[in-house]
Amino acid sequence: MRRHEGAGFVRESTRRPRSVLLAGPDPPWPRLALVTASTPRSPLVARPSHVRVYGNDHSPWVQAVLLGLHEKRIDHTFALAPPLSVFVRSGVLMPAARFDDGPCVLDSERILVALGFSEVSEGDRRALQAVFGGGALRRTDHAWTFWHRFSFVGDGDPRLVRRLWHQFWRAFSIFYFFVLIRLAGRQVRRPSRDEIVEQLARWQGRLGADALFFGGEAPDTVDLQLFGLVQMCASIPGPSFEAIRTDPKLDRLRGWISAMQRRFAAYDHLYTARAFEPVCPEIVPASPAERCAYWAGAASMWLASPVTIPLVLFFVRRVRRTGMLRDDATPGRRATSK
Ligand SMILES: N[C@@H](CCC(=O)N[C@@H](CS)C(=O)NCC(=O)O)C(=O)O
């Protein structure tokens, strides 16, 4: 089980805690929560006692949330398949997170802001999306590699039966992304290596002269999302990962990756563990039983394609029509309820 106990929360424990009744609209945690004093860059936040994250750790946005929870030492569990009520509302859209007994919240930035990290500027959001597009579009270049790499992702539920069910059912999300990327690949031009390097070089140019992180002395939302993107690229290595690893113009970016890797050396979802210094423990792969359940799910999704393809198209349209993929961090972002 991937579960992290909430000890040693250095960044916030050094501040004087202040008990405040939480007011204001739409908090992702129950009202009357205890909140802590915070810096001007991070709004008042509650410290949930437990967060349940739904998604797949190949997703950069799921990675960003898991990294944020790790950074804050917040107890959390990770499930590959959402509950049915969340699936009905938002399909496989990930990440979704449940703070204690509150409603499920969508969108990595929204979740990270609720955890006390900063909002991202519109320009940074677009630049992150550009890196995402460059990496994501190449993921299905080799169909077998795509399906096979996903088979190793483990589920965090303590009960075997639930883990097997999650593995079987999450095959729908892999099927969904396979169809979506293949369809998008027909409509969107793939960036060349030079364009990928240029996008990444712009990011490294943003690092302050002496700063270890984009957030300054500690990682902030942009660090978590960009490092999440690096993890996505490493999870199924393609041209973006090759550029990140080897391009001579990206030395500073690699320095930042190493700084992040040092900070997250004990993190459970590190796809770059062996690719960058310091070398870290590799991810524990799913058990053979879980992988069998995943492959049974994958076969079922293909066999049931007269049903599953229309279901994919239904959710692709629904997610876009209802604005669930919106990029801005202002109010109006969607949260699915229980
Ligand atoms: N802005 C969202 C983006 C989330 C997102 O794009 N998630 C992808 C997985 S990497 C997804 O679930 N996409 C479903 C879809 O595009 O329909 C966030 O930061 O959470």
PDBQT file of the ligand as one rigid body, heavy atoms in Angstrom, charges set to zero:
ROOT
HETATM    1  N1  LIG A 401      -5.645  21.151 -16.105  1.00  0.00    +0.000 N 
HETATM    2  C1  LIG A 401      -5.852  19.802 -15.660  1.00  0.00    +0.000 C 
HETATM    3  C2  LIG A 401      -5.452  18.849 -16.761  1.00  0.00    +0.000 C 
HETATM    4  C3  LIG A 401      -5.812  17.423 -16.400  1.00  0.00    +0.000 C 
HETATM    5  C4  LIG A 401      -5.624  16.499 -17.589  1.00  0.00    +0.000 C 
HETATM    6  O1  LIG A 401      -5.433  16.940 -18.726  1.00  0.00    +0.000 OA
HETATM    7  N2  LIG A 401      -5.630  15.196 -17.321  1.00  0.00    +0.000 N 
HETATM    8  C5  LIG A 401      -5.559  14.226 -18.385  1.00  0.00    +0.000 C 
HETATM    9  C6  LIG A 401      -4.614  13.098 -18.018  1.00  0.00    +0.000 C 
HETATM   10  S1  LIG A 401      -2.941  13.558 -18.203  1.00  0.00    +0.000 SA
HETATM   11  C7  LIG A 401      -6.953  13.654 -18.550  1.00  0.00    +0.000 C 
HETATM   12  O2  LIG A 401      -7.466  13.037 -17.649  1.00  0.00    +0.000 OA
HETATM   13  N3  LIG A 401      -7.547  13.889 -19.714  1.00  0.00    +0.000 N 
HETATM   14  C8  LIG A 401      -8.863  13.422 -20.027  1.00  0.00    +0.000 C 
HETATM   15  C9  LIG A 401      -9.351  14.112 -21.269  1.00  0.00    +0.000 C 
HETATM   16  O3  LIG A 401      -8.567  14.874 -21.861  1.00  0.00    +0.000 OA
HETATM   17  O4  LIG A 401     -10.487  13.885 -21.622  1.00  0.00    +0.000 OA
HETATM   18  C10 LIG A 401      -5.052  19.549 -14.387  1.00  0.00    +0.000 C 
HETATM   19  O5  LIG A 401      -4.066  20.263 -14.152  1.00  0.00    +0.000 OA
HETATM   20  O6  LIG A 401      -5.406  18.655 -13.614  1.00  0.00    +0.000 OA
ENDROOT
TORSDOF 0
